[in-house]
Amino acid sequence: MSAILVRDLGKAYRQYPSRWARLAEWSDPRHKPRHHLHWVLRDLNFSIEPGEAVGIIGVNGAGKSTLLKMITGTTQPTIGTVNVAGRVAALLELGMGFHSDFTGRQNVYMAGQLLGYSIEEIDRRMPDILAFAEIGSYIDQPVRMYSSGMQVRLAFAVAVADRPDVLIVDEALAVGDVHFQQKCYHRIRQYVADGTTLLFVTHGMSTVLEFCTRAIYLRAGAIASDGSPKEAVDLYQADVLVKSHEGDDKPTINPGNSLDSGEAVSGSAGSMSTDGATCADVALLNGAGEKVAVVLSEESVELIVRYRLHRYLEDPHVGFKIRTATGTVIFESNTYCMSRVLGAAQTDSHLEVRFSFAVDLSPGDYTITVGLANGSMPGGVFREVLSYMHDVISFKVLPNPSAIIWAGVVNLHPVTNWQWLDSHAFVKTTGSQGE
């Protein structure tokens, strides 16, 4: 049985041309309606199984929060149905359900009862709630005195006081400090491993890639992608790039299959191309100049990227990024951020850029994304992106038997110095100058 089942779901709000039109419709309901419906969400169909961790992504106004409110029952759908199995715990808005004039302790009792706990159950869970929230004596102060981070701490502590069947988090954890975020994510992972279904809304794409097993990308109130987090995030970021594009060339986004580009380099879902340039070749070479798909950790390589430019570019720049198999970015830079000026490019010219670096990465599978942009601006952004190709190269990093033993993502090549000191070296002395 699905933990969440959504069928033909839609939500619309009435919009009136003026306040008088609203009044006229209310006073004479038999008259022709004076409003029109603005659909925030429409024709949503999906199911989520117990234990799935699903990210909901999209730009502001895409309908993410509205969807979560319908799943929790705080907003009713205009059409369609939502079925949720089991107990739901949700953090939809900062301090939602808390009364600012009551103390934190009083709000715990009120919020706990809304979650279905009895007074006795809340009494029994109160020590764990206080320990998790870590707000000390503020628990007996009015919530209006709390910082936003303290409100999140207490609200989350109540929501996870007992493992819910469905846990819904809408951006709330972005307010907390790093220590508290790590503690929350650890608790969420434990619950998901035990069968809790997670719905997670965030604008932090790295969190979606690391934390979720599935992602739903909402675009203009409809599902644009429902599947792997990597594909959903790439499509979302491609849409963001297209909206910021100011050039004359209309970008085309690869929706999911390889681009049919003839002899040109093709990219995975979320790749973007224009008529202004073609990615002609990308190659990863070892020290001998040979193309490689397997390298040793710490081995030096050279990445070669070639473009055919079909129009004049006054300020072209080329960049690349290295990602894990799940899409997490390990490194990203470009010629502008590296303070390199390529110079203007003429129509029908060819551009080759070479990047040399040591692969100081942990063993595993990685991919390379390459891009060409024009018109640099402060902050490392560009006026137009002409080509953006995901996963054009994949390569495997193997352990280097001559390297130190280390763990993590990147080898920092630490250098160690030491000396033996006698016991007097550890004695702290105090005094003032002239003694």
SULBEL-V898974 format. One record per pair of residues at least 12 apart in sequence whose ideal C-beta (glycine too) atoms are under 6 Angstrom apart, sorted by the first residue. I is the first residue (numbers start at 1). J is the second residue. D is the distance in Angstrom with one decimal. If there is no record, write none. Layout:
i: [I	I]
j: [J	J]
d: [D	D]
This chain:
i: [1	2	2	3	3	3	3	3	4	4	5	5	6	6	6	7	7	7	8	9	9	9	10	10	10	10	10	11	11	11	11	11	12	12	12	13	14	15	15	15	16	21	39	40	40	40	41	41	41	42	46	48	50	50	51	52	52	53	53	53	53	54	54	55	55	55	55	55	56	56	57	57	57	58	62	63	63	64	64	65	68	68	68	70	72	72	86	87	87	88	89	89	89	90	91	91	91	91	92	94	94	95	97	98	100	100	101	103	103	104	104	104	105	105	107	108	109	111	125	129	129	132	133	133	133	135	135	148	149	149	152	152	152	153	156	160	163	163	166	167	167	168	169	170	171	171	205	208	208	209	209	209	209	212	215	215	217	217	217	230	230	231	234	234	234	235	238	238	238	241	245	246	246	247	249	249	249	251	251	252	253	254	254	256	264	264	265	265	265	265	267	267	267	268	268	270	271	271	272	273	274	276	276	276	277	277	277	277	277	278	279	279	279	280	280	281	282	282	282	282	283	284	284	284	284	285	286	287	293	294	295	295	296	296	297	297	298	298	298	298	299	300	301	302	302	303	304	305	305	305	306	307	307	308	309	309	311	312	313	313	314	315	315	315	316	316	316	317	317	317	317	317	318	318	318	319	319	320	320	321	322	322	323	325	336	337	359	360	360	361	362	363	363	363	364	365	366	367	367	368	369	370	370	371	372	372	373]
j: [85	47	49	48	50	85	166	197	48	84	47	83	44	46	82	45	80	81	80	44	77	80	41	42	78	79	80	40	41	66	77	78	37	39	78	38	35	35	36	38	35	34	221	63	66	221	63	66	221	221	226	197	195	197	195	197	214	192	198	212	213	199	214	200	208	212	215	229	201	216	215	217	236	218	218	218	221	201	218	170	92	168	170	82	88	90	165	164	165	166	159	164	167	168	155	159	169	172	170	148	151	151	111	143	143	144	142	140	142	139	143	154	139	140	143	158	122	158	161	157	161	157	153	154	157	150	153	175	175	176	172	175	176	180	184	187	191	196	197	196	198	199	200	201	201	202	233	229	233	229	326	327	328	229	229	232	232	235	236	326	327	269	269	270	390	270	253	270	272	385	384	383	384	384	274	275	276	272	274	273	272	269	271	269	278	279	279	282	389	392	389	390	392	390	391	390	389	390	388	387	386	310	311	386	307	309	372	386	387	308	307	387	389	306	308	306	305	370	392	393	304	301	303	393	395	302	301	300	395	396	359	397	398	400	397	400	358	360	400	403	359	358	359	354	356	355	354	318	353	370	352	351	372	350	345	349	347	347	345	374	344	374	375	376	342	345	374	334	335	336	373	376	335	353	372	334	371	368	370	369	366	368	367	365	376	380	397	410	411	397	409	397	398	399	397	396	395	391	394	393	390	389	392	388	386	387	385]
d: [5.9	4.2	5.9	5.5	4.7	5.4	5.8	4.0	4.2	5.5	4.9	4.4	5.4	5.3	5.5	5.8	5.7	5.1	4.0	4.2	5.5	3.6	5.6	4.2	5.3	4.3	5.5	5.0	4.7	5.5	5.5	5.2	4.1	4.6	4.5	5.2	4.2	6.0	5.7	4.9	4.9	4.0	5.9	4.9	5.1	5.6	4.3	5.9	4.7	5.5	5.9	5.8	5.3	5.6	4.9	5.7	5.9	5.2	4.3	4.7	5.0	5.6	4.8	5.0	3.9	3.9	4.2	6.0	4.7	5.3	6.0	5.3	5.4	3.8	4.2	5.3	4.8	5.0	5.9	5.9	5.9	5.5	5.6	5.5	5.8	4.8	2.6	5.0	5.0	4.5	4.1	3.8	5.3	4.0	5.6	5.6	5.2	4.2	4.7	5.9	5.9	4.4	5.2	5.1	5.0	3.9	5.8	5.2	5.9	4.4	5.9	5.4	5.1	5.7	5.8	5.7	5.5	4.9	4.5	4.6	5.4	4.1	4.4	4.7	4.0	5.2	5.8	4.9	5.5	5.3	5.3	4.8	5.0	6.0	5.8	5.4	5.0	5.8	4.8	5.4	5.3	4.5	5.3	4.4	5.9	5.8	4.7	5.1	6.0	5.2	5.5	4.7	5.0	5.0	4.1	3.7	4.2	5.8	5.2	5.9	3.5	4.5	5.6	2.6	5.6	4.6	4.7	4.4	5.1	5.2	5.3	4.9	5.5	3.2	3.7	5.1	4.1	5.0	5.2	5.4	5.4	5.8	4.4	4.5	4.7	5.9	4.2	5.5	5.8	5.2	3.4	4.5	5.7	4.6	4.3	5.6	4.9	4.9	4.3	5.6	4.9	5.7	5.2	4.5	5.2	5.1	5.4	4.3	5.2	4.5	5.9	5.0	5.3	4.6	5.1	4.3	5.4	5.6	4.6	5.7	4.7	5.7	5.6	5.4	5.9	4.6	6.0	5.9	5.2	4.9	5.2	5.9	5.5	4.7	5.4	4.4	5.8	5.7	5.0	5.6	5.5	5.0	5.8	5.7	4.9	4.4	5.3	5.6	5.1	5.0	4.8	4.7	5.4	5.8	4.8	5.0	5.3	5.4	4.3	4.6	5.2	5.9	5.3	5.6	5.4	5.0	5.4	5.3	4.7	4.4	5.3	5.9	5.5	4.3	5.5	2.6	5.2	5.9	4.9	4.7	5.5	5.9	5.3	4.4	4.4	5.1	6.0	5.5	4.3	5.1	5.6	5.2	5.8	5.0	5.9	5.5	5.8	4.2	4.8	4.3	4.8	5.5	5.8	4.3	4.9	4.4	4.8]
